[in-house]
Amino acid sequence: MATSTVAGAKREGTPATSHPLTRLLRYVLPYWWPFLASVMLMAMVGLLDAGRVLLIRPIFDRVLNPGSQEKTIQLFKLPGTERFLNLQQLVPSHFHNPWTVVAFALVAATVLKGIFDYIGTYLVNYAGFGMITDLRDDLYNAILRSSSAFFVKHTTGTLLSTIVNDIEKVQFAMSSVLAEFLQQFFTLIFTAAVVVLVGGKLAWVLLLFLPVILYSSRKIGRQVRTTTRGGQDKLAEIQNILHETITGNRIVKAFGMEKWEVERFRVAARRLFRANLRQVAAFAISSPLMDILGAVAIALLLLLGRDQINRHGFTEGAFFTFIIAVFKLYDPVRKFAMFNNNFQQAVGASSEIFRFMDMEDEVREKPGAKRMGKFARAIRFANVSFSYENAEDSPVVLHDINLEVKAGEVLAVVGSSGAGKSTLVHLIPRFFDVSGGSILIDDNDVRDVTLESLRSQIGIVTQETVLFNDTVRNNIAYGQPHVSQKKVEEAARAARAHEFISGLPEGYNTMIGVAGAIGTAKSDDWAYGVCDCAPAFDGAARGSHRGARNGHHQRHWRA
């Protein structure tokens, strides 16, 4: 897979003012050669498709008219001359019989068209899937590297909708739709050339409908883009409810809220239903509108062309070639409205993708940030204040906190739920930045050191149990992939989990499975084992501690 030239666009300063389609096309640049090759091959597909239409003339004028005095098999008159392009010039010289010449040309054109179509479709999908993979990687990278404040402001459902649904719409447009668009585009170009070459001035009647078609497509496309964004927002709401109720199903059951949540889901589903209908209404109008415009154009051509065809002395072959070519134009024109709708959906979806990628992190490394040495002396809070919003009227969670924890000490912070215990600790690894004051580790302001050197020395046991779908060993050594097996087992023994793990089917190599299929009874112990490798760690205290019995919770903090 090629490395995207715009990887990490969020942090590399990609202009946020660029049109989403322009930014999408930048992702195609690493795949320019398969894309360019597919364009050339699709051009050949369109040329050969139009060439098969030209074979209609010799079929009627020569093959089905053996009494014809013509010695050549004429396709069309060369522009600006009185000469004709003869089919014999395009086939091997040993073919002389009109039947044989036309049959060979028809089979050869069809076989070559099929080969070029297959290779071209494969290459354009290769480029499309490649650029989508890079875009998905960059989006995930941008979201995962965002500060904790980002995840406070955006729900899981919204993020999942963008990563999955918005990416899927862009992928569909830039792979399958793009492949068919290229084929139909060149078919339209070369078939229109056939209409002009065979029909002469009569063909220019088609230009009368071009402004109407372009205006209609643009109007419908804008509506499709708007309704697509609305539908994605409603789908994100559905996904958010699913995430909350599935992960929190025990809470729902404990409080008897099943009916309430079902009703909440039903209301959200109805909103999505109405949003989808609005999208369908905008999307579906394009095809019948193009049908009507195409039928009117063909009828007008037949009406105006009747006398002109007779006056110019068109042969039967030329007449049927002209009519069939005009009818063949109808399909690409009709599909172009659908292509426009698909591309507008992709533009609408990509706008949301790039919105996330362009967001500035609230927690950023300073230019020239230094690496922090190994923790040795103390962690100090100096007049620390914090609020989750930067606005002046936002509530202050922490106010003028001053404390110091020396190396080797254990500090328990006791307080009621929501008092700010977790927030206090989350400021140390810079999940959030302080609103006032400073946090110093060995007299180094945490804002002046690199995030990697800071966080590598801090271990945290979260209040929520988090197990990844990986082996027991990799869960224990999470964040330290190169740690030895001996260290992993020492951490497990310190957490009194070694015997339990050894009894699993594959020991430390047992896959936990989605959501921790082994169970969560030992997950906290594993987490403590992981954190034991860090110089400083924070962990939620167990419910059996005295503070919990007194109606308070406490957090253990060892420096």
C-alpha atoms as one frame of an Amber mdcrd trajectory, in Angstrom:
protein
   0.000   0.000   0.000   1.399   3.377  -0.965   1.951   5.953   1.724  -0.442
   8.838   1.302   1.185  12.115   0.348  -1.270  13.871   2.591  -0.981  11.559
   5.561  -1.538  13.289   8.804  -3.284  16.176   7.032  -4.693  17.367  10.300
  -1.268  18.082  11.690   0.622  18.849   8.519  -1.445  21.920   7.821  -3.520
  20.854   4.830  -5.546  23.933   3.876  -8.934  23.567   5.483 -10.371  25.981
   2.911  -9.760  23.548   0.027 -12.849  22.022  -1.518 -13.460  18.478  -0.210
 -13.330  17.071  -3.750  -9.939  18.718  -4.323  -8.628  17.193  -1.113  -9.991
  13.778  -2.090  -8.191  13.964  -5.421  -4.921  14.605  -3.573  -5.281  11.150
  -2.091  -5.296   9.738  -5.640  -1.817  11.138  -6.376   0.102   8.155  -4.892
  -1.902   5.945  -7.278  -1.531   8.120 -10.374  -0.205   5.362 -12.611  -3.085
   2.849 -12.183  -5.547   5.735 -12.338  -4.006   7.141 -15.538  -3.823   3.659
 -17.072  -7.488   3.058 -16.223  -8.459   6.365 -17.872  -6.634   5.370 -21.065
  -8.179   1.900 -21.038 -11.670   3.274 -20.439 -11.104   5.656 -23.348 -10.411
   2.616 -25.506 -13.585   0.980 -24.165 -15.610   4.030 -25.211 -13.919   4.126
 -28.616 -14.574   0.438 -29.307 -18.164   0.751 -28.093 -18.739   3.615 -30.519
 -16.942   1.608 -33.207 -19.485  -1.185 -32.870 -22.231   1.354 -33.549 -20.459
   2.345 -36.767 -20.633  -1.291 -37.905 -24.412  -0.916 -38.234 -23.947   1.056
 -41.457 -22.019  -1.634 -43.399 -24.326  -4.345 -42.035 -27.329  -2.665 -43.701
 -25.549  -1.219 -46.742 -23.324  -4.174 -47.686 -23.934  -7.354 -45.708 -27.737
  -7.231 -46.030 -27.559  -5.671 -49.500 -25.463  -8.007 -51.641 -26.489  -6.129
 -54.813 -24.640  -3.004 -53.745 -22.170  -1.636 -56.297 -19.864  -0.274 -53.607
 -16.479  -1.981 -53.545 -15.539  -0.607 -50.157 -17.196  -0.976 -46.760 -17.748
   2.629 -45.696 -18.020   3.687 -42.044 -18.250   7.504 -42.189 -17.087  10.496
 -44.209 -13.873  12.055 -42.955 -14.511  15.631 -41.745 -13.625  18.337 -44.301
 -13.135  15.858 -47.148 -15.139  13.774 -49.571 -13.333  10.612 -48.546 -14.761
   7.827 -46.374 -13.074   5.719 -43.711 -13.241   2.171 -45.043 -13.527  -0.855
 -42.778 -11.073  -2.819 -44.946  -8.352  -0.450 -43.738  -8.862  -1.676 -40.158
  -8.893  -5.474 -40.651  -6.300  -7.953 -41.999  -5.863  -7.628 -45.771  -6.733
 -11.269 -46.528 -10.375 -10.647 -45.494 -12.402  -9.600 -48.565 -15.965 -10.853
 -48.178 -18.181  -8.168 -46.533 -19.691 -10.775 -44.195 -16.236 -11.870 -43.049
 -14.897  -8.323 -42.693 -17.844  -7.091 -40.600 -17.990 -10.273 -38.492 -14.259
 -10.106 -37.749 -14.466  -6.400 -36.863 -17.473  -6.980 -34.582 -15.878  -9.885
 -32.700 -12.489  -8.160 -32.436 -14.050  -4.931 -31.122 -16.130  -6.837 -28.557
 -13.213  -8.959 -27.304 -10.865  -5.980 -27.020 -13.574  -3.934 -25.315 -14.088
  -6.698 -22.750 -10.349  -7.003 -22.033  -9.841  -3.250 -21.680 -12.978  -2.935
 -19.561 -11.816  -5.661 -17.156  -8.294  -4.268 -16.715  -9.518  -0.671 -16.533
 -12.154  -1.505 -13.919  -9.585  -3.381 -11.830  -7.064  -0.532 -11.968  -9.520
   2.237 -11.130 -10.782   0.205  -8.170  -7.173  -0.406  -7.118  -6.586   3.340
  -7.070  -9.942   3.992  -5.392  -9.517   1.424  -2.625  -5.919   2.520  -2.116
  -6.788   6.170  -1.615  -9.699   5.237   0.663  -7.380   3.082   2.772  -5.018
   6.044   3.139  -7.910   8.376   3.949  -9.269   5.964   6.555  -5.799   5.615
   8.094  -5.382   9.390   8.293  -8.844   9.868   9.796  -8.259   7.179  12.416
  -4.829   8.614  13.167  -6.308  12.103  13.587  -9.093  10.886  15.881  -6.934
   8.556  17.980  -4.276  11.220  18.535  -6.827  13.821  19.587  -6.876  14.966
  23.187  -9.380  13.661  25.721 -11.345  16.904  25.341 -12.139  15.842  21.769
 -13.807  12.644  22.993 -15.732  14.583  25.621 -17.238  16.791  22.901 -18.000
  14.071  20.344 -20.074  10.979  21.012 -18.922   7.493  20.105 -21.837   7.162
  17.675 -20.795  10.288  15.783 -17.201   9.103  15.472 -18.225   5.600  14.382
 -20.615   7.055  11.814 -17.801   9.113  10.314 -15.188   6.340  10.348 -17.562
   3.696   8.956 -20.501   5.252   7.111 -18.933   8.419   5.708 -15.852   6.510
   4.566 -18.095   3.895   2.938 -19.910   6.541   0.877 -16.621   8.017  -0.314
 -15.303   4.524  -1.072 -18.355   3.651  -3.176 -18.027   6.868  -5.186 -14.267
   6.601  -5.721 -14.235   2.936  -6.756 -17.342   1.371  -8.318 -19.027   4.616
  -9.355 -15.794   6.134 -10.687 -15.125   3.048 -12.819 -18.557   3.193 -14.429
 -18.343   6.976 -14.742 -15.130   6.767 -16.778 -16.607   4.117 -19.051 -19.840
   6.030 -19.610 -17.994   9.338 -20.043 -15.856   8.067 -22.915 -18.807   6.176
 -24.380 -20.692   9.475 -24.413 -17.784  11.344 -26.026 -17.139   8.846 -28.813
 -20.807   8.063 -29.445 -21.484  11.802 -29.718 -18.675  11.906 -32.287 -20.459
   9.161 -34.238 -23.697  11.170 -34.131 -21.882  14.261 -35.451 -19.962  12.351
 -38.143 -23.033  10.520 -39.396 -25.779  13.080 -38.737 -23.915  16.267 -39.589
 -25.615  19.533 -38.588 -28.621  17.671 -37.242 -26.528  16.444 -34.323 -26.085
  19.968 -32.959 -29.724  19.929 -31.869 -28.449  17.989 -28.842 -26.620  21.099
 -27.618 -29.979  22.745 -26.903 -30.491  20.336 -24.012 -27.025  20.667 -22.494
 -27.754  23.771 -20.328 -30.987  22.197 -19.036 -29.208  18.958 -18.118 -26.322
  20.747 -16.380 -28.618  23.053 -14.402 -30.865  20.169 -13.309 -27.900  18.027
 -12.242 -26.369  20.854 -10.222 -29.655  21.665  -8.478 -30.362  18.034  -7.609
 -26.741  17.463  -6.540 -26.898  20.231  -3.941 -30.089  18.784  -2.506 -28.558
  15.298  -2.375 -25.496  16.619  -0.537 -27.646  18.359   2.084 -29.941  15.382
   2.677 -26.959  12.997   2.827 -25.420  14.952   5.700 -28.765  14.962   7.513
 -29.108  11.200   7.101 -25.578  10.584   8.395 -26.279  12.706  11.478 -29.421
  10.705  12.255 -27.530   7.439  11.726 -24.861   8.650  14.152 -27.632   9.222
  16.710 -28.795   5.612  16.248 -25.252   4.284  16.642 -24.733   6.349  19.758
 -27.856   4.896  21.390 -26.735   1.387  20.434 -23.289   1.949  21.921 -24.699
   3.335  25.169 -27.349   0.675  25.721 -25.258  -2.333  24.666 -22.171  -1.405
  26.696 -24.360  -0.246  29.580 -26.960  -3.016  29.350 -26.593  -3.956  33.035
 -27.388  -0.405  34.100 -30.417  -0.366  31.804 -31.683  -3.600  33.348 -30.848
  -2.572  36.906 -33.013   0.549  36.640 -35.740  -1.113  34.579 -35.224   1.308
  31.686 -35.793  -1.154  28.833 -39.081   0.426  27.728 -37.612   3.919  27.933
 -34.572   2.979  25.842 -36.699   1.101  23.301 -38.871   4.195  22.898 -35.784
   6.427  22.602 -34.429   4.120  19.914 -37.804   4.074  18.130 -37.931   7.885
  18.005 -34.367   8.060  16.659 -35.176   5.358  14.099 -38.197   7.369  12.894
 -35.973  10.431  12.494 -33.575   8.349  10.411 -36.531   7.011   8.404 -37.685
  10.534   7.533 -34.130  11.655   6.730 -33.684   8.666   4.408 -36.955   9.464
   2.651 -35.802  13.039   2.055 -32.578  11.675   0.617 -34.432   9.225  -1.627
 -36.787  11.985  -2.815 -33.817  14.111  -3.849 -31.962  11.156  -5.352 -34.851
   9.539  -7.240 -35.949  12.627  -9.180 -32.799  12.653 -11.309 -33.419   9.442
 -13.271 -36.987  10.197 -14.455 -35.996  13.796 -15.223 -33.156  12.593 -17.446
 -35.564  10.081 -19.012 -37.941  12.883 -19.965 -35.188  15.126 -21.317 -33.718
  12.230 -23.300 -37.066  11.243 -24.799 -37.808  14.848 -25.806 -34.359  15.187
 -27.396 -34.749  11.986 -29.417 -38.275  12.915 -30.519 -37.068  16.357 -31.621
 -34.189  14.816 -33.562 -36.519  12.434 -35.377 -39.003  15.214 -36.117 -36.448
  17.689 -37.435 -34.327  15.058 -39.108 -36.981  13.358 -41.235 -36.861  15.746
 -44.183 -33.141  16.466 -43.809 -32.300  12.773 -43.906 -34.298  12.328 -47.114
 -32.799  15.504 -48.615 -29.236  14.387 -47.934 -29.910  10.971 -49.402 -28.872
   8.994 -46.323 -28.543   5.283 -46.877 -30.487   2.885 -44.676 -27.268   2.005
 -42.888 -26.425   5.660 -42.182 -29.974   6.331 -40.990 -30.026   3.412 -38.530
 -26.480   4.197 -37.376 -27.543   7.754 -36.587 -30.720   6.712 -34.749 -29.035
   3.958 -32.705 -26.139   6.279 -31.817 -28.636   8.885 -30.585 -30.421   6.245
 -28.500 -27.065   5.069 -27.162 -26.324   8.605 -25.946 -29.420   8.416 -23.812
 -28.014   5.876 -21.306 -24.829   7.799 -20.342 -26.787  11.056 -20.032 -29.315
   9.375 -17.744 -26.575   7.769 -15.639 -24.645  11.015 -15.333 -27.350  12.352
 -13.049 -26.894   9.282 -10.830 -23.106   9.690 -10.913 -23.472  13.310  -9.878
 -25.666  12.274  -6.956 -23.122   9.672  -5.835 -20.264  12.156  -6.054 -22.288
  14.754  -4.161 -22.919  12.180  -1.432 -19.174  11.556  -1.291 -18.457  15.292
  -1.085 -20.984  15.665   1.731 -19.477  12.720   3.608 -15.896  13.877   3.026
 -16.740  17.305   4.433 -17.411  15.646   7.786 -14.270  13.522   7.468 -12.049
  16.534   6.829 -13.798  18.494   9.577 -12.483  15.982  12.099  -9.066  15.856
  10.457  -8.743  19.655  10.546  -9.611  20.076  14.206  -6.776  21.513  16.244
  -5.852  19.513  19.325  -6.253  21.329  22.609  -3.243  19.383  23.912  -0.216
  19.821  21.654   3.515  19.478  22.034   5.448  22.716  22.004   7.927  23.144
  19.146  11.257  21.874  20.410   9.766  20.032  23.394  12.462  18.123  25.279
  12.470  14.528  26.452  11.831  14.096  30.140  14.395  12.091  32.071  13.479
   9.189  34.310  11.249  10.253  37.189  13.310  10.568  40.385  12.170  13.243
  42.856   8.597  14.561  43.014   5.358  15.470  41.257   4.094  18.918  42.218
   0.825  20.753  41.548   1.357  24.532  41.723  -1.867  26.606  41.929  -3.586
  24.281  39.452  -7.067  25.206  38.216  -9.080  23.430  35.538 -12.378  23.675
  33.655 -13.520  21.504  30.768 -14.507  24.518  28.661 -12.311  27.500  27.922
 -15.174  29.970  28.246 -15.021  32.392  31.172 -18.421  31.334  32.526 -17.654
  27.583  32.401 -17.705  25.803  35.794 -14.320  25.333  37.477 -13.700  21.688
  38.374 -10.415  22.260  40.228  -9.359  25.531  41.846  -5.894  26.479  43.128
  -4.714  22.949  43.909  -1.312  22.744  45.591   0.224  19.400  46.516   3.433
  17.440  46.220   4.030  13.694  46.011   7.604  12.549  46.406   9.096   9.479
  44.781   8.089   6.337  46.673   5.075   7.914  48.378   1.484   6.716  48.030
  -1.301   9.300  48.011  -5.027   8.511  48.309  -7.399  11.237  47.081 -10.814
  10.821  48.729 -14.032  12.478  47.640 -17.571  11.985  46.438 -18.338  10.950
  42.882 -17.758  13.842  40.499 -15.545  15.759  42.917 -12.665  15.804  40.412
 -10.449  12.939  41.587 -10.009  11.431  38.132  -9.691  14.866  36.550  -6.872
  15.703  38.949  -4.917  12.623  37.916  -5.691  12.982  34.193  -3.893  16.311
  34.174  -0.543  14.628  34.898  -0.230  12.729  31.559  -1.799  15.763  29.811
  -5.043  14.120  28.808  -6.187  17.685  29.428  -4.157  20.847  29.931  -4.525
  22.917  33.078  -6.533  26.138  32.816  -4.246  27.813  35.344  -1.071  27.063
  37.269   1.303  24.255  36.351   2.187  20.616  37.013   5.866  19.905  37.555
   7.640  16.543  37.460  11.174  16.858  38.780  10.785  20.624  38.200   9.878
  20.044  34.527   6.573  21.578  33.439   4.674  18.745  31.753   3.802  21.146
  28.907   7.498  21.544  28.066   8.298  17.846  27.525   7.327  15.412  24.781
   4.108  13.494  25.310   5.831  10.173  24.615   8.523  10.663  27.269   5.902
  11.870  29.762   3.290   9.169  29.292   5.786   6.311  29.057   6.489   6.813
  32.788   2.857   6.871  33.906   0.579   3.875  34.392  -3.159   4.210  34.932
  -5.860   1.771  35.994  -9.075   3.247  34.684 -12.425   3.019  36.430 -13.766
   1.210  33.365 -12.583  -2.308  32.544 -10.953  -2.292  29.112  -9.729  -5.529
  27.543  -8.544  -5.638  23.944  -9.306  -8.491  21.564  -5.778  -9.863  21.837
  -3.776 -12.363  23.894  -3.529 -12.175  27.675   0.177 -11.413  27.321  -0.370
  -8.480  24.961  -3.047  -7.046  27.250  -0.662  -7.156  30.213   2.194  -5.684
  28.151  -0.013  -3.121  26.408   2.139  -0.165  25.392   5.320  -2.215  25.915
   5.352  -4.712  23.008   9.040  -5.589  23.467   8.864  -6.428  27.173  10.143
  -9.902  28.022   7.924 -12.806  29.000   9.662 -12.849  32.381   8.571  -9.263
  33.084   5.007 -10.068  32.027   4.843 -13.027  34.402   6.349 -10.976  37.218
   3.625  -8.359  36.734   0.957 -11.075  36.741   2.366 -12.630  39.921   2.448
  -9.237  41.612  -1.216  -8.879  40.703  -1.897 -12.449  41.917  -3.193 -13.435
  38.487  -0.461 -15.853  37.370  -2.205 -19.029  38.560  -5.478 -17.998  36.959
  -3.749 -17.198  33.659  -1.731 -20.438  33.704  -4.980 -22.384  33.947  -6.320
 -20.907  30.699  -6.320 -23.132  27.570  -3.226 -21.481  26.069  -1.921 -19.682
  29.126  -0.582 -16.235  28.370  -1.266 -16.769  24.641  -5.007 -17.250  25.167
  -7.110 -14.848  23.117  -9.378 -12.795  25.343 -11.966 -12.225  22.616 -14.329
  -9.363  22.015 -15.401  -7.636  25.262 -13.213  -9.992  27.274 -14.691 -13.423
  26.657 -12.573 -14.879  29.468 -14.402 -12.716  31.942 -13.615  -9.545  33.833
 -13.005 -10.980  37.287  -9.244 -10.724  36.848  -9.130  -7.770  34.454  -8.415
  -5.225  37.208  -5.565  -7.398  38.459  -4.091  -7.513  34.971  -4.391  -3.749
  34.715  -2.554  -3.350  38.025   0.112  -5.689  36.680   0.566  -3.504  33.625
   0.754  -0.312  35.655   3.259  -1.819  38.067   5.878  -1.389  35.338   5.572
   2.428  35.423   7.359   4.719  37.913   4.085   6.455  38.767   0.585   5.084
  38.547  -2.970   5.892  39.465  -5.744   3.415  40.156  -9.303   3.384  41.402
  -9.481   1.887  44.876 -11.597  -1.190  45.537 -15.005  -0.936  47.110 -13.831
  -2.672  50.285 -11.662   0.282  51.297 -12.758   2.363  54.246 -13.337   5.455
  52.085 -15.860   3.602  49.944 -17.719   2.349  52.988 -18.045   5.934  54.213
 -19.852   6.936  51.029 -16.736   8.272  49.339 -14.452   6.883  46.670 -10.707
   7.139  46.676  -7.916   6.958  44.152  -4.532   5.490  45.010  -1.620   7.375
  43.587   1.876   6.016  43.945   4.863   8.113  42.950
